[in-house]
Amino acid sequence: MIRILSALLLAGFLAACNGAADLNKPAVPLGDFNLVHNIAVAPKAVKAPLSRDATEEELTTALTAAVAERFDRYQGTRNYHFGMSVEGYALAQPGIPLVFAPKSILIINLTVWDDALNKKLNEKPHQITVLESLDQGPLIGSGYTKTAEEQLKNLSQNAAKSIENYLVRQSKQEGWFQGAPAE
């Protein structure tokens, strides 16, 4: 009984999670960070089997909009640039509730460029995989409750939040965004 209750509480918590849920709060500290170029491409994006269609333009527009929504809040004096590549996606179609409830997914590669150092901070692109928020519940797929555009917006917001989490982690571990450029 305790396991079932724990699983239900976890499902409820996950259902409330959304990459944009914290945008009305102050930005997570990222030192002296200012995003200048927010560039996404998707020339080789792989569509998963049974996925709804999305054009290259739809993929890149949704991702850059979500990244701008999250990172335009930062007003540091050191300039950074994001190069993002959409590698793959799945936009869920309606399934059969309780039997087959497909979930949406987005896979991107991220490169961060430091203007002052004139180099990439991560030599190898960092891959990020995000799933849709479970705001419609874990038993009903978003294919029933959301359009492809709404699914892509949600995935892109989750990706932007994952990028922020990655940058915070790298800042703590590697000293990124800590003021004067390292020599």
LINLIN-V275844 format. One record per backbone hydrogen bond with DSSP energy under -0.5 kcal/mol. CO is the residue of the C=O (numbers start at 1). NH is the residue of the N-H. If there is no record, write none. Layout:
CO|NH, CO|NH
This chain:
1|5, 2|6, 3|7, 4|8, 5|9, 6|10, 7|11, 8|12, 9|13, 10|14, 11|15, 12|16, 13|16, 13|17, 14|17, 14|134, 18|21, 20|23, 22|25, 31|33, 32|78, 33|76, 34|36, 34|80, 36|38, 37|39, 37|82, 39|84, 41|86, 42|45, 45|47, 46|48, 46|89, 48|51, 55|59, 56|60, 57|61, 58|62, 59|63, 60|64, 61|65, 62|66, 63|67, 64|68, 65|69, 66|70, 67|71, 68|72, 70|73, 71|35, 71|74, 78|34, 79|115, 80|36, 80|37, 81|113, 82|39, 82|84, 83|111, 84|41, 85|87, 85|109, 87|46, 88|107, 89|48, 90|92, 90|105, 91|52, 95|97, 96|99, 96|100, 100|96, 100|102, 102|142, 104|132, 105|90, 106|130, 107|87, 107|88, 108|128, 109|85, 110|126, 111|83, 112|121, 112|122, 113|81, 113|115, 114|118, 114|119, 119|114, 121|123, 125|127, 126|110, 128|108, 130|106, 134|137, 139|98, 139|141, 141|144, 141|145, 142|146, 143|94, 147|151, 148|152, 149|153, 150|154, 151|155, 152|156, 153|157, 154|158, 155|159, 156|160, 157|161, 158|162, 159|163, 160|164, 161|165, 162|166, 163|167, 164|168, 165|169, 166|170, 167|171, 168|172, 169|173, 170|174, 170|175, 170|176, 171|175, 175|178, 177|32
